Amino acid sequence: MTASDPPATPSGKTPRLADFLCFAVYSANLAYGRAYKPILDELGVTYTQWIIIVALWEEDGQSVKSLGDKLFLESNTLTPILKKLESLGFLQRRRDPSDERQVIISLTEAGRALREKGGQRTLVKATGLEPDEFRQVQKTIARVRDNLIAHVANDA
């Protein structure tokens, strides 16, 4: 058994796909994508574009590096998405006057207006979880993510 294998089932049988936590997270992510699709289609953005906008609602005027760190995206992945959002009129990119190497990302009025267009809707109710249960699951998954990131960093 390797570190990536799930624990043996109580009966001692070989684990099934449904026993893998990684598959549960992966398939839940796919289900979230399907559930968010009508909302995002209405707003005219993809899920990755959406999380960038939400991160900028939380803290506008971030550097590309800071935004990438927050979203777990490399700049070579993030930059084309930012360019697309800029062409759609949702954000602007500018060089930091104090450090020309840094690019600062800020929402435009259109980017801020997405919240009022329905971007504040969530899928908490659709999960079937009570609000406190939802928060606990979210915290647990974030802890799993952070532990896995630390594990990979320690092995590097």
Secondary structure, 3 states (H helix, E strand, C coil): CCCCCCCCCCCCCCCCHHHCHHHHHHHHHHHHHHHHHHHHHHHCCCHHHHHHHHHHHHCCCEEHHHHHHHHCCCHHHHHHHHHHHHHCCCEEEEEECCEEEEEEEEECHHHHHHHHHHHCCCCCHHHCCCHHHHHHHHHHHHHHHHHHHHHHHHHC
